[in-house]
Each structure stands twice: as C-alpha cells, then as structure tokens.
Amino acid sequence: MTSHLTHVPAPEGVAPSPQYSHVVWGTGRFVAVSGQVATDASGSVVGGADPAAQARQVFANLERCLAAAGAGFGDVVKLTYFLTDVAHLPAVRDARDTAFAGLPLPASSAVQVDALVRPELLMEIEAFALVPEERPEEGRTGLRLIR
C-alpha cells in the first residue's frame, strides 16, 4: 500500500487555497472526533480569553482523541472550526499548522457561531479521519498529494 489518503488542494476550475485541501479521500477505518474545546482533563478552561492558547489546547485534545483511535493528524481528512469570532481564525491556523507540520492540510470549514456550550470558550473543532488498515513502511508517509 503506497497511500491511504489522497489530497487534492485545487481541482480543475477551483481556486487553490494554501489553508486547506479542497478534496481528500482515502481508504481505511472511519474515525469521528467530537468537537473539542479548550478544557484540560479536569474540565477547566485553558487559555482564558486568549484565542492562541485556546487553539493550542484544542489541538492537544484533538491529538489525544485521535491517538485513542490509533490515529494521528496525518489521518485527518476533514476539520470543522466553530468560532465565536472569525477573528480567531489566524490563531486556529497557527495551532493547526504546528499540529500538521509537514503534512498536507485536510479539507476544512470554518463557521462563526453566536455561542458555544460555555461562554468562556472561543472555539470548538471537530475532526474526521481515516486510519489505514496497515501503516506504511518506516520512512514513508502514506500520504499522496495531487496538484
């Protein structure tokens, strides 16, 4: 198996974006990760009113949830961002870029919402992943990018 995911950053006739892949498909076991927020293991909010700190905590929580399913950020095919203010999107992208360092970016959507489950939360992010039945050989990413 050479790859379990294929990323298409810009299908013909669609404007490219450096922020996400327009299309991602693959084979494997489907994993859905519920929307994660900036809370620690005890349920306390991390980061206060700082969107960058909250985004880092959200991606740390996503990483833990993916690991529980035998997955990692390289298996993610779709992220959905729910933001109380679209102005927080640069902080989310910075945290995402750190989490996905060196990996093709998944498909994504960003939605501004009026509120989340707790008023001090600034964002919630959900993920969908495909985990390969077999991991690629050591040194191979298992990812394919179509340009």
C-alpha positions in Angstrom: 0.0 0.0 0.0 1.5 3.3 -1.0 -1.1 5.6 0.4 -4.3 5.6 2.3 -5.1 9.3 1.7 -5.2 11.5 -1.4 -5.2 15.3 -1.1 -6.4 17.5 -4.0 -5.6 21.1 -3.0 -7.3 22.6 -6.1 -9.4 20.6 -8.5 -9.5 21.9 -12.0 -11.6 25.1 -12.2 -11.5 25.7 -8.4 -9.3 28.4 -6.9 -6.5 27.0 -4.8 -6.1 27.8 -1.1 -2.9 27.5 0.9 -5.1 26.9 4.0 -6.7 23.6 3.2 -7.2 20.8 0.6 -10.5 21.1 -1.3 -10.8 17.3 -1.6 -9.4 14.5 0.5 -10.3 10.8 0.0 -8.9 7.5 1.2 -9.4 4.0 2.4 -9.5 2.7 6.0 -11.4 2.8 9.2 -13.5 5.9 9.7 -12.9 7.9 12.9 -15.2 10.8 14.0 -13.9 13.0 16.8 -16.5 15.1 18.6 -15.9 18.8 18.7 -13.1 19.6 21.1 -12.8 22.7 23.2 -10.1 24.3 25.3 -10.5 22.3 28.5 -8.0 20.3 30.4 -8.5 16.8 31.9 -10.4 18.2 34.8 -12.8 20.3 32.6 -11.2 23.6 33.4 -10.9 26.1 30.6 -7.3 26.6 29.4 -6.2 29.9 27.9 -8.9 32.3 29.2 -9.7 35.0 26.6 -6.5 34.2 24.6 -7.5 32.5 21.3 -4.0 31.3 20.6 -3.8 29.5 24.0 -7.3 28.0 23.5 -6.4 26.8 20.0 -3.3 25.1 21.2 -5.3 23.3 23.9 -8.0 22.3 21.4 -5.4 20.7 19.1 -3.8 19.0 22.0 -7.2 17.5 22.9 -7.8 16.5 19.2 -4.4 14.8 19.2 -5.3 12.8 22.4 -8.7 11.8 20.9 -7.1 10.7 17.6 -4.5 8.7 19.4 -7.2 6.9 21.3 -8.4 5.6 17.9 -4.9 4.7 16.7 -4.9 7.8 14.5 -2.8 11.0 14.2 -3.1 14.3 12.4 -1.8 12.6 9.2 -5.0 10.6 9.1 -7.3 13.6 9.3 -9.4 14.2 6.2 -11.7 17.0 7.5 -11.7 19.6 10.2 -14.6 21.9 11.1 -14.0 25.0 13.1 -16.8 26.6 15.1 -15.6 30.1 16.2 -17.4 32.7 18.3 -15.4 35.3 16.3 -13.9 34.7 12.9 -11.1 37.0 14.0 -9.8 33.9 16.0 -9.1 32.0 12.7 -5.4 33.1 12.4 -4.8 31.6 15.9 -6.5 28.4 14.9 -4.5 28.2 11.7 -1.2 28.7 13.6 -2.1 25.9 16.1 -3.2 23.7 13.1 0.0 24.4 11.2 2.0 23.3 14.2 0.0 20.1 14.7 0.1 19.3 10.9 3.8 20.3 10.5 5.0 18.8 7.2 1.7 17.1 6.4 -0.8 18.0 3.7 -3.7 20.0 5.2 -7.1 18.3 5.3 -10.3 19.7 3.9 -11.8 22.2 6.3 -14.8 24.5 7.0 -15.0 27.5 9.4 -18.3 28.7 10.8 -18.9 31.7 13.1 -21.4 30.9 15.8 -23.2 33.1 18.4 -22.1 31.0 21.3 -20.7 27.6 22.5 -21.7 25.4 25.4 -19.8 27.6 27.9 -19.4 31.4 27.5 -15.7 31.5 28.1 -15.0 29.1 25.2 -13.9 30.8 21.9 -13.8 27.8 19.6 -14.7 24.2 19.1 -13.1 21.9 16.5 -14.2 18.5 15.2 -12.2 16.1 13.1 -12.9 13.2 10.8 -10.1 10.7 10.0 -9.4 7.6 8.0 -7.0 5.1 9.7 -5.3 2.7 7.3 -5.7 -1.0 7.9 -1.9 -1.3 7.7 0.6 1.5 8.3 3.1 2.3 5.6 6.7 1.1 5.9 9.0 3.1 8.2 10.1 6.3 6.5 7.1 6.5 4.2 4.3 9.0 5.0 1.4 7.1 3.5 0.1 10.4 2.1 -0.3 11.4 -1.5 -0.7 15.0 -2.8 -2.2 15.6 -6.3 -1.6 19.0 -7.8 
